[in-house]
Structure formats: C-alpha cells, structure tokens
Amino acid sequence: MLLVERIRTSYDEVPALHEVSFRVEPGQIVSIVGANGAGKSTILKSVSSVLPLDEGSITFENQRIDQMPAHRVVDLGIAHVPEGRRLFARLTVRQNLILGAYTRKSQGHRESTLKKIFKIFPVLQERQKQAAGTLSGGEQQMLAIARGLMSKPKLLMLDEPSLGIMPKLITEIFEMIQQVNKEEGLTILLVEQNVQEALEIAHYAYVLQTGRVMMEGKPADLLQTDTIRKAYLGL
C-alpha cells in the first residue's frame, strides 16, 4: 500500500532523514519506534507532503505522491493525526469531528461515520457538545484520532498518540487503535516513543535512530533483542 524508498529530508539544509526505506501492507499496523529526535515525525510529514523530499520516492497504492500537494495526498486516502493533537479548542467535540469530514468522499458518509466513531469512542458521544479544550489529555487524543477517521482514510498515520497522556489511559488508547484496525480493517502507520505499547499492537516494526532505520522485523523478535531491551525497555 505505502512504499517509502531511500528518502532524505532536511530542515534548513540540516539532514533529518538519511535514506529511510520502509513499507506498509494493507490491513497492517506498522510501528516506527525510536527516541525523541530520531526523525519519526519527519517521516509522517514527508509522507503527507508537508515537508518536501531532498531525495527518494514515496508511493501510495502504486502512485507516486511525493510531488503532490498535501491536500491531494489527503484526497487519495491518507489521514495524518499530528503530534500534540492540534484540536480547535473553542469548538465542540462534534464540530471538530465534522471538520475532519472535509473531503468530497467523506462528506456523503458523515453521519454514518459519526455513528461508528461514537461506538468506538463512547466518551466523545457523551461530550459531543463540550468544548474540545475542556477535555482531558486522553480524551483530546481520542478526539484527534476520531477526527482523522472522519475523512474515511485508507491509511491512518498517528504521531505519538501516547504523548502527554496519563499512564492508565495509554493502554486504553492503544487498545482503541487496535480495535479500529481489526474491526474496520484500517491500515495504520504509528510512530511512537512508547516502544513497548507500539510493538505489542504492531504486525511489523522499524527502529529509527538519528534519522536512519537501524532495525526492522516482527515485533516479538525485536522485543527480544538486546538493543531494544537495553535502550528502550530498561532491561
């Protein structure tokens, strides 16, 4: 579904990604894990065409997208839930969700998509008239994910969904991500510092370090490596 080949990206001529390659197959959860500053968010911005590539290519469903404007990438079916949630704090939960259904394809299915989302995230239905800025951190993250789902994407990209969330809610959010993948068959690309949780729900994973893919493989295998156990799990 998504093929990223040898991409290089930089900020003000300072390299951020160094020939990064990975792939995401339909129906998978693929996790890209690594420490803060490893380049994980830069990968998602590159796929979304928010950041231009210096080199390499990005292909989605056999179509090159790295030269496309960001709005065209969204139209093709890629939704990006950014780090920090980026909600409209003064608008209600429902208004934030409706703003997620701005593509032509998603507008016709808005109400049916809302029903599905409220089933997955019942707290959002309870608080749909509440201002988004008054929600807890965990509830805001659920709203950000749900807003991404409103565009009826083929690929959902999640940037650090555990960031700033109370520990007891992190597991709940990851369970919801897994539920969306299983019940809706939605393909998910997850970048995350929380290595344990990200690997536990993934079908395949990549380990990013200083802008380079250092390891890849099945999550169960990666969790047994000394590199992961010592560097990320403190074992």
C-alpha positions as CSV (number, residue, x, y, z in Angstrom):
1,M,0.0,0.0,0.0
2,L,2.7,2.5,1.1
3,L,6.3,2.2,-0.2
4,V,8.9,4.7,1.0
5,E,12.2,4.3,-0.7
6,R,15.5,5.9,0.3
7,I,14.1,9.2,1.3
8,R,16.2,12.1,2.5
9,T,14.7,15.1,4.2
10,S,16.2,18.1,5.8
11,Y,15.4,21.3,7.8
12,D,17.2,24.4,6.7
13,E,19.8,22.2,5.0
14,V,20.4,20.1,8.2
15,P,19.7,16.4,7.3
16,A,16.9,14.8,9.3
17,L,16.3,11.6,7.4
18,H,19.1,9.5,5.8
19,E,17.9,7.2,3.0
20,V,15.0,5.8,5.0
21,S,13.0,3.0,3.4
22,F,10.0,1.0,4.7
23,R,6.7,-0.4,3.5
24,V,3.2,-0.7,4.9
25,E,1.0,-3.6,3.6
26,P,-2.8,-3.3,3.5
27,G,-4.5,-4.1,6.8
28,Q,-1.4,-3.9,8.9
29,I,-0.4,-1.8,11.9
30,V,3.2,-0.8,11.2
31,S,5.1,0.9,14.1
32,I,8.1,3.1,13.7
33,V,9.8,3.5,17.1
34,G,12.7,5.4,18.5
35,A,13.8,8.1,20.9
36,N,12.7,11.7,20.7
37,G,14.5,13.5,17.9
38,A,15.1,10.3,15.9
39,G,13.1,11.6,12.9
40,K,9.8,9.8,13.4
41,S,7.6,12.8,13.0
42,T,9.6,13.9,10.0
43,I,8.7,10.7,8.2
44,L,5.0,11.3,8.6
45,K,5.4,14.9,7.4
46,S,7.2,13.7,4.4
47,V,4.5,11.1,3.5
48,S,1.9,13.9,4.0
49,S,3.8,16.2,1.6
50,V,4.1,18.8,4.4
51,L,7.9,18.5,4.0
52,P,9.5,18.1,0.6
53,L,11.9,15.4,-0.1
54,D,15.6,16.0,-0.9
55,E,15.9,12.6,-2.5
56,G,13.9,9.3,-2.7
57,S,10.3,8.4,-3.5
58,I,7.0,7.7,-1.8
59,T,4.4,5.6,-3.5
60,F,0.8,5.0,-2.3
61,E,-1.3,2.4,-4.0
62,N,1.2,2.3,-6.9
63,Q,1.0,6.1,-7.4
64,R,3.9,8.5,-6.7
65,I,2.8,11.1,-4.1
66,D,6.0,12.8,-3.1
67,Q,5.5,15.6,-5.6
68,M,1.8,16.1,-4.8
69,P,0.4,19.0,-2.6
70,A,-0.7,17.9,0.8
71,H,-4.4,18.3,0.1
72,R,-4.2,15.9,-2.8
73,V,-2.5,13.3,-0.5
74,V,-5.5,13.6,1.8
75,D,-7.9,13.1,-1.1
76,L,-6.1,9.9,-2.0
77,G,-6.9,8.5,1.5
78,I,-4.1,9.3,3.8
79,A,-5.0,10.9,7.2
80,H,-2.3,12.4,9.4
81,V,-3.0,12.8,13.2
82,P,-0.2,15.1,14.2
83,E,1.8,15.2,17.4
84,G,0.2,17.4,20.0
85,R,-3.4,16.8,18.7
86,R,-3.9,20.3,17.2
87,L,-7.6,20.5,18.0
88,F,-9.8,23.5,17.7
89,A,-10.1,24.1,21.4
90,R,-13.1,26.5,21.4
91,L,-15.2,24.4,19.1
92,T,-17.2,21.5,20.4
93,V,-16.3,17.9,20.1
94,R,-18.9,17.4,17.3
95,Q,-17.7,20.5,15.4
96,N,-14.1,19.2,15.5
97,L,-15.3,15.8,14.1
98,I,-17.3,17.4,11.4
99,L,-14.3,19.4,10.3
100,G,-12.5,16.1,9.8
101,A,-15.0,15.1,7.1
102,Y,-14.0,17.8,4.6
103,T,-13.0,15.7,1.7
104,R,-15.6,15.1,-1.0
105,K,-15.6,11.4,-0.4
106,S,-16.2,11.6,3.3
107,Q,-18.9,14.3,3.3
108,G,-21.5,12.0,2.0
109,H,-20.9,9.5,4.7
110,R,-20.5,11.9,7.6
111,E,-23.4,10.8,9.8
112,S,-22.7,7.1,9.3
113,T,-19.1,7.6,10.1
114,L,-20.0,9.6,13.2
115,K,-22.1,6.7,14.4
116,K,-19.1,4.3,14.0
117,I,-16.8,6.7,15.8
118,F,-19.2,7.2,18.7
119,K,-19.4,3.4,19.0
120,I,-15.6,3.1,19.3
121,F,-15.2,6.3,21.4
122,P,-18.4,6.5,23.5
123,V,-16.9,9.3,25.7
124,L,-16.9,11.5,22.6
125,Q,-20.7,10.9,22.1
126,E,-21.3,11.8,25.8
127,R,-19.3,15.0,25.4
128,Q,-20.1,16.0,21.8
129,K,-21.5,19.4,22.9
130,Q,-18.5,20.1,25.1
131,A,-15.6,22.4,24.0
132,A,-12.6,20.3,22.9
133,G,-10.3,22.4,25.0
134,T,-12.0,21.3,28.2
135,L,-11.4,17.6,27.6
136,S,-8.7,15.7,29.5
137,G,-5.5,14.9,27.6
138,G,-6.6,11.3,26.9
139,E,-10.0,12.4,25.7
140,Q,-8.4,15.0,23.4
141,Q,-6.2,12.3,21.9
142,M,-9.2,10.2,21.3
143,L,-10.9,13.2,19.6
144,A,-7.8,13.8,17.4
145,I,-7.8,10.1,16.3
146,A,-11.5,10.2,15.7
147,R,-11.2,13.4,13.6
148,G,-8.7,11.6,11.4
149,L,-11.1,8.8,10.9
150,M,-13.8,11.2,9.8
151,S,-12.1,11.5,6.4
152,K,-12.6,7.8,5.8
153,P,-8.9,7.2,5.2
154,K,-7.3,4.1,3.7
155,L,-4.2,4.8,5.7
156,L,-4.2,6.4,9.2
157,M,-0.9,7.9,10.4
158,L,-0.6,8.5,14.1
159,D,2.2,10.7,15.5
160,E,3.0,10.0,19.2
161,P,-0.6,9.2,20.4
162,S,0.7,8.5,23.9
163,L,2.4,11.9,24.3
164,G,1.3,13.7,27.4
165,I,-1.3,11.1,28.3
166,M,-1.8,9.6,31.8
167,P,-0.3,6.1,32.0
168,K,-3.6,4.5,32.8
169,L,-5.1,5.9,29.6
170,I,-2.3,5.0,27.3
171,T,-3.2,1.3,27.2
172,E,-6.8,2.2,26.5
173,I,-5.9,4.4,23.6
174,F,-3.7,1.7,22.1
175,E,-6.5,-0.8,22.5
176,M,-8.8,1.5,20.6
177,I,-6.2,1.8,17.8
178,Q,-6.0,-2.0,17.6
179,Q,-9.8,-2.2,17.6
180,V,-10.1,0.2,14.6
181,N,-7.5,-1.9,12.7
182,K,-9.3,-5.2,13.5
183,E,-12.9,-4.1,13.1
184,E,-12.6,-1.7,10.2
185,G,-9.6,-3.3,8.5
186,L,-7.9,0.1,8.5
187,T,-4.2,0.3,7.8
188,I,-2.2,2.2,10.4
189,L,1.2,3.7,10.4
190,L,2.2,4.5,14.0
191,V,5.2,6.5,15.2
192,E,5.8,6.3,18.9
193,Q,8.4,6.7,21.7
194,N,6.4,4.2,23.8
195,V,8.2,1.2,22.4
196,Q,6.6,-1.5,24.5
197,E,3.0,-0.5,23.6
198,A,3.8,0.3,20.0
199,L,5.4,-3.1,19.4
200,E,2.7,-5.0,21.2
201,I,0.0,-4.0,18.7
202,A,2.0,-3.9,15.5
203,H,2.3,-6.5,12.8
204,Y,5.7,-5.2,11.7
205,A,8.1,-2.6,13.1
206,Y,11.1,-0.4,12.3
207,V,13.5,1.1,14.8
208,L,14.7,4.6,13.9
209,Q,17.8,6.2,15.3
210,T,19.2,9.6,14.3
211,G,17.3,9.6,11.0
212,R,18.2,6.1,10.0
213,V,16.4,2.7,10.1
214,M,18.7,0.6,12.4
215,M,16.5,-2.5,12.7
216,E,13.3,-3.9,11.4
217,G,11.3,-7.1,11.9
218,K,8.4,-8.7,13.6
219,P,7.7,-7.0,16.9
220,A,8.0,-10.2,19.0
221,D,11.5,-10.7,17.6
222,L,12.5,-7.1,18.2
223,L,11.4,-7.2,21.8
224,Q,13.8,-10.0,22.4
225,T,16.9,-8.2,21.0
226,D,19.4,-6.7,23.4
227,T,19.3,-3.3,21.6
228,I,15.6,-2.9,22.3
229,R,15.6,-4.4,25.8
230,K,18.5,-2.2,27.0
231,A,18.0,1.1,25.0
232,Y,14.2,1.3,25.2
233,L,12.8,-1.0,27.9
234,G,15.4,-0.5,30.6
235,L,16.0,-4.2,31.0
